[in-house]
Amino acid sequence: MDDLVIAGQAYDSRLLVGTGKFAAHEVMRASLLASGARIVTVALRRVDLDRLGEGDVLDFVPPELTLLPNTSGAVDAGEAVRLARLGRAATGTDLVKLEVTPDPRTLAPDPIETLRAAELLVADGFTVLPYCSADPVLARRLEEAGCATIMPLGSWIGSNRGLRTRDAIEAIVAGAGVPVVVDAGLGVPSDAAEAMELGADAVLVNTAIAVAADPERMARAFALATIAGRLGYLAGQATPGPSTAAAPSSPLTGFLGALPTPVALPVVGG
Ligand SMILES: CC(=O)[C@@H](O)[C@H](O)COP(=O)(O)O
């Protein structure tokens, strides 16, 4: 058993999946199932409450999965809090993925507004999972504010540029007392493995799965990569050697030294 535990709740998958950008709701549903994810995030602004039960995106999220509404589109703390409260009223969950992204070009999270919103939402009884810059000081402040996880970016949302924040993620992991979920920009399964090998507790992937030629297969690939990276981390990695010298994998001296004088091989066929 190696469950991901968030706010006292155990999940047997360390891959969280987003629901945007899929060509069709049916493809999304099949991909969610293929990913093995237990937590699925949905943008509250995409949910049409009047269409629930009539083909809204939420109708295609398998009911056994935990819904993590997000405040995507919010540009300041006030808007994020309003969206979160609407989401809670509509879905009945206290979980919220806090996103405050005022810059339309980078969708970079606003650290000050994110922290402010986190404080307000925690005080209001939410379980807050904040999307944030890869900044160990901010991560500490969010944790102190009562956030249930820290969700630093790997690279810009939707960029598929991989783990550009590797060093900062390592520093965050080293100091965090809550799960660290690397969120955004993971473009290929090996990016997820890399994040997990660094010691991240989980990863969140949306675009790379949704826009793949075969989203269902890509979802499975991310699932396996997440597991592989986690196992690699738990197994304890070897320290990299210097770039200028090899270290033989087989201890040649001991083996050759133990051999007796060469033996004459029998001649076959004449
Ligand atoms: C779906 C979500 O909530 C975001 O965190 C984001 O969209 C994920 O990033 P990628 O789309 O780059 O995977």
PDBQT file of the ligand as one rigid body, heavy atoms in Angstrom, charges set to zero:
ROOT
HETATM    1  C1  LIG A 301      -6.495  21.228 -15.516  1.00  0.00    +0.000 C 
HETATM    2  C2  LIG A 301      -5.871  22.105 -14.536  1.00  0.00    +0.000 C 
HETATM    3  O1  LIG A 301      -6.435  22.306 -13.553  1.00  0.00    +0.000 OA
HETATM    4  C3  LIG A 301      -4.569  22.768 -14.744  1.00  0.00    +0.000 C 
HETATM    5  O2  LIG A 301      -3.821  22.595 -13.636  1.00  0.00    +0.000 OA
HETATM    6  C4  LIG A 301      -3.825  22.524 -15.970  1.00  0.00    +0.000 C 
HETATM    7  O3  LIG A 301      -4.654  22.606 -17.062  1.00  0.00    +0.000 OA
HETATM    8  C5  LIG A 301      -2.978  21.309 -16.030  1.00  0.00    +0.000 C 
HETATM    9  O4  LIG A 301      -1.904  21.596 -16.809  1.00  0.00    +0.000 OA
HETATM   10  P1  LIG A 301      -1.666  20.918 -18.229  1.00  0.00    +0.000 P 
HETATM   11  O5  LIG A 301      -2.890  21.170 -19.041  1.00  0.00    +0.000 OA
HETATM   12  O6  LIG A 301      -0.447  21.624 -18.768  1.00  0.00    +0.000 OA
HETATM   13  O7  LIG A 301      -1.429  19.468 -17.988  1.00  0.00    +0.000 OA
ENDROOT
TORSDOF 0
